[in-house]
Each structure stands twice: as C-alpha cells, then as structure tokens.
C-alpha cells in the first residue's frame, strides 16, 4: 500500500487570467476527424482564443504491456481551429523525470509497460491549471489508486514539481470511491469538480473533489446506472440534466458503441433508456472508434473518439469529434412510440 500522500502546492495558488472576447473558430456543429497527430486518449480544450490538445504519445516506440519499450509522455499541441494545423508545443512533463514521485521512481518506471493514460487538463476557479492522469502500475504494484494530479504553469504546461514556480506541483490524490482507477473524465459543474472513473470491475463511479481539485471527498456513488463491462466515461451538463457517455470495455478495439445515461445530479442516480441495449446507443460503432471523453468547444458538447486499429502501439490512430445533438426524449416518450434521444454520428465528414 502506498504510505505517503503528497499534497499539491497548487491548492494554494492563484492565477490571474485576463478575460478575452475572442473565441476559437472551432465548434461548428459538424463532426470532424483529425489524422496525423500522435495524440491519443486525451482531450481538446480552449482558452484565450486558442485550442489545446493534450494526449498520450506512442511515436517513440511505446507498446502497451511491453516494459522493454519507452513511455513517450503526454504531448500538448495548439491550433486556431480543430481542423488545424496543429503545432506541437512540448511534453507536459519529462517522461524520464522523477520529481515528486513515490520512492523517487521515474515516470519511465511507473509508466513503461502498463502505461500512463487519459491526460485531462482542467482550469480551477482561481485560474490555476491542473493535469490529471492515471497510472495502472500504482494499483498493480503498490495497491494504491491509479491517479496523479499536477499543478501546471499554464494551459500548455509545463506541469509537475519539476516545472517549478509559480504553480508546478505533483500530488497523489487521496480518493475513497474512485480508489482504484481506469479511464476517467472530470466534470466542472460551476466550479465544483466531479471525477467520473472506471473501476477494476469495469463499472463507472463518481466522486466529488475538494475545491482545490487534487483531493477526493468520499462523497459520490458507485456502479452508475448498473452498467457493467464499460469504459471511456464522458460527462457533460445539458440544462438541468447530466449526460454520461461510455462504451464497451475493450482495450484498443475499433467499433465499440457510444451509449448514454441521464441524471438530474452529477452524483446520480443515472438512468439508461428502457428497453433493449440498443436504446442506449448514440452510435452502435462510434464510426469505427471508441469513445474517450466529452469536450465542450464554444458551448457545444462533442464526443471525442479514438479510432484505434487493434494494435498495442497506436501512433497513427485518428481522432474524431462528434457533436452530441439531442433529437428526442432521452429516456422515453410519453406516447410509447419509438424514438431516438440523439442524432447518430455522421461518419463521413473529414477536414
């Protein structure tokens, strides 16, 4: 069991952000597929008229489950529009570094073979940027949760204790409900953060985080909507409802479903549409991909999908953004007639 918990220095920092009226021209309500960028299982976000994309890299030769191959780190790219061009900025932290880790283990020790995945960049209400990601080895070797949280010096990093002043920090978040790990997303609900996490039993749980965003509270719920053998949780708010998206549990598989559940609180209870499992589908195949998270650009929620090609190195996997467009009752119509809660994904649009 991991015995030591590092408290993020980012809990005490404040970042002054100058408001801007400029918005990225990124969120036309059409799907788009991006190819040729070695960025995976991450997220696209916007700040100050610029788009940022953080993701796991494979191009240095990382092969999942093979500890003889190096872990390539989390890269960050910028662009003016989703269609690009995307420009590489940096790795958010040095994949060979050790600063702030348990037992002075390097990130190569932690992330080789078992990998480190799902980088999520969030801006706290005081303006500080926080990076979350998961490291499965922490659970396998140390018996702790898989998650790490880092304070970052801006929306493109650098992150972690090695980044130094003013905001660099590294923490192992204490968690009680999301105390295993897996794919995850974080919901910022008017300044309160909720961690929607996969579990060792391939279900989805939620835990509310403390206001500084690097510590759990023990408040939450497990086994959301009674789902099983699912992963890739995404979450967003639509009016007074919270929409949870997810797909079938299948590492690096192409063509898994994107499905949904609905709640009136981020802590649930979440409900899936009644009837056959296909009623839950937004897309039965995710257009040949697998859902990873939900991102909101210019106010429009998009399902971010990785187009895996069934290999343990996914350097060339494409990424799509599909708008989540409600087209009918999300649970059931009152007249009992067939319905579709969302427009299905359009697979034909390319940049």
N, C-alpha and C positions, 0 to 999 in steps of 0.2 A: 504494500500500500504506500502510496506517496505520502510522505510525512510532512512535507513542507509546502506551505502555500505562500506564493509571492503576491503582494498587494500592489496593484498598478499605481504608479505615480500619476497616471493620467486622471485618477479620481479627483485630484486637487487642482487641475489646471484649467485655464480658461483661454479661449482663442477668440480674438476679435475678428469678425467677418464683416466686410463692407458689403451691404446689400447691393444687388445689381438687377436692373430690369432686363438685361439681356438673357434670352433663353436659347438653348441649343436647338437647331432645326433638326430634331432627332426623332420626333414621335408622331409622324404621320401615321394614321391608323391603318397601316398595311403591314403585312409580315415582311421580314427581310432576313436573308441568310448571308452570313459573313464567312468567307473562306480565306485560307492562307495566313491566319493568325494563330500562333501557338499559345492560345489562352483557353482554358477549359474549366468546367465546373465552378466558375466564379460568378461575377455579376458586373453589369454595366450600370453606372450611376452618373449623375450630373451635378455640376457645381460651378457657379460663376460663369455660365455661358459655355462651359466645356464639358465634353463627355469623357468619362474614365472607364476603363475596363480592366479589372483585375482577374487573374486566372492562374491555374496550375499549368506549369510548363513541362513539356516532355522532350523537347528537341535536343537536350544534351545527352539523351540516351536512357532516361528513366524507364524502367519496365516494372510494373506493379508485381509484387511478390518476389522479385529477384534482387536480393540485397547486394549483389555484385555491381549493380548499376547505380549511378549517382542520382540523387534527388535534385531537380533543376530549380526549385523555388517557385515563388509567386511573382509573376511579372505584372506590370501595370503599363497600359497604353493610353493614349489620348487621341481624340478626334473631334471634329466640329459636327459631324453627323454620324449616324450609325453606319452608313454605307462607307465611311472612311474618307480618305486614307487614315489608317490607324498608325500612330507613331509610338514605338517603344520608348519608355522613359527609364525604367530601372526594375530590378527586383526590389520588392518592398523591404526585404532584409537579406543579409548574406546567407545563402544556403549552407555555407561552411562555418558560420559563426557559432559561438557558444554562449554569448552574453545573456544572462538572465534565465538560463535553462536549469533544470534539476541536475545536480551532480556534475555540473559543467559538461553535460553531454552536448555534443554538437548537433546541429539540426540534421546533419547527414546521418548521425547515429539514430536520431528519432524518426527520420522520415524515409530513409532508404528502405526499399523492400515493401514495407507496409504502407508507405506514402504519407503525405500530408495533403489535405484536400479542402475544398469548399471555402476559399477565402471570401469573407464578407466585410465590406467597408461601410461603417456607419458614422454619421456625424451627430455627436451628442448635442443636447440643447444648449450647452455653453459654447459650442463651436468646435470642441476637440474631436479629432477623428480617431476611431477605434477599429482595429482589424481583429476579427475572429477567424479561427480555422480549426480543423480537427486533425488529430494525430493518433491513428488507431493503436500504434505501439504502446502509448501510455497506458491503455487499458490492458493490453495483452501482457506487458512486461511488469508494470508497476501496480496494476489493479486500480488505477485512478480513472477519472473521466478523461475523454479524449481532447478536451477543448483547451485552446490557448487564446488569450486576448492581449493585444499590444496597443499602446499609445503611439500615434503617428504624428509626424510634423507637418502634415498637410494631406490633401485628398489623394496625392500620388506618393505618399510616404516621404522619407523613409520611416520605418516602423521598428519598434522594439527597443530594448535597453541600449543596444549599440548605436542607435540613432542619436542619442544624447539629447541635450536641451533643444527646445523647451519642453517637448512632450513625450520623448521616447521612453518606453517602459515595456516590461514583459510581465505577464501575470498568468498563473494557473487558476482559472475561475473556480471557486467553491460552488458546487451545484448539488441539489438534493433530488430533483425529479429528473433532470437531464444529466444524470450522473453516470451514464455510460458513454454514448456518443453516436457518431454516424453523420450522414448528410443532414444539413440543417439550413434554416433561414431565420432571420431576425426581423420582427415587426416593430417599427417605430410608430406607436399609437399616441400621437400628440405628446411626445416626449417620454412616454413610458415604453420600455423595450420588453419584448417577449421573445424568448428563444424557443423555436419550434424544432425539435430534434428527433432524429431517428434513434432507434434503440437496438440493443442486441437481439431482440426478438422480432425485429423488422416491423415494429409498430411506430406510431408518432406520439410524442409527448410535448407538453408546453410548460415552460417555467418563466415566471416574471422575473426580470432582473432588477437589481438595485439601480438607483438613479444614475450612478456613475458608469453603469454598463459593463462592469467586469466581474460581477458577483451575482449569484443567484439569490433567491429569497426563500425557496422551499414552497412557494405558492404556485400552484399550477394544476395540471391534470395529465393523466396517462391514458394510453390506448384510445386516442381520439377517434370518435365515430366507430369504434370497434374494428378499425382497419387492421389487416394483417398482410404480411409479405409485401410491404410497400416501402418506398424511399423517395428521396428527392422532394422533400416538403417545400412548398412555396406558400406565401401568405400575403394577403393584402386586404385593405378595408374598402368596402363599396357601400357608401351611405352609412346605414346603421348595421350592416352585416359584415361579417368577416369570412372571406373565402379562402379555404385551404385547398391547395392543389398538390398532387402527388402522382407517382407512377408505380408500376410493378417493380419489385425488388429483383434486380438482375444486373450485376456489375458489367459495365461497358457493353451492354446489349443495345442493339438497334431496335427501333419499332416497338417500344413499350407504350402503354396508354398514358394519357394525361387525364386525370379524373379530379373530382372536386367534392368538397363537403362544405357545409354552411353553418354558421353560428351567429348569435347576437352579442357575444362577448368573446374576446380573444382567449379566454380560459374555457370556452365551451359552455354547454355541450355542443359538439359538432354533429351534424346530421347529414347523411347522404340521401340522394333521391331514392324514393321507394321503388321496389320492383327489381328487375334484372340488373346485374352489374353494369351492363352497357348504358343504363340510365345515368351512371356517374361519369361517363366519358365526355370530355370536351373533344378529345381526339382518341381514336382507338389505337393509333400507331405513332402519334407525335410526329407524323410526317417522316418516319424513318429514324427518329431520335429518341431521346429520353429526357423528361422534364427535370430541371435542376433547381430553379428558384423562380420567383416572380419579381420583376423590376418595374418601377414606375418612372416613366420619362415624360416630362411636360404634362403630368397629370393622367397619363394613360397607362394602365397596368398591362404588362406583357409577360407571357410565359417564356422564360429563357430555356432553350432546348439544346442539349449537346447531341450532335449527330455521330455517335460512336460507330465504329466499324468492327466491333467484336475482337479487338486486339488488346494486349496488355501495355502497349505503347500507342498513344492516341494523338501523336503530334499533329496529324493532318485533319483531325476531326473538325467539321464545321460547326457553327453556332447559329441558331435561328431565334428571332424574337417574333412571337405570335401575339397579336392583340387579344386580350380577353374581353370579348364583347357579349354582354348578356342579351339574349334574344327571346326570353320567355321566363315563366316561373322557374325558380331554381330548384324547388323541391317537388311540387305537383300542382297542376291546375285544379281549380275547384270543380270544373265540369267533367273531369275524368278522361279528357281526350289526350292523345299522345302529344308530347311537347319536347322541346329541346331548350335547355337552360342557357346554352352558349352557342354562338356561331362556331362551327367546326373550323379547324385550322385550314387555311389556304396554303397549299404546299407548292404553289407554282411561282411565287414572286421571288425574284432574285435581285441583288443590287445591280 
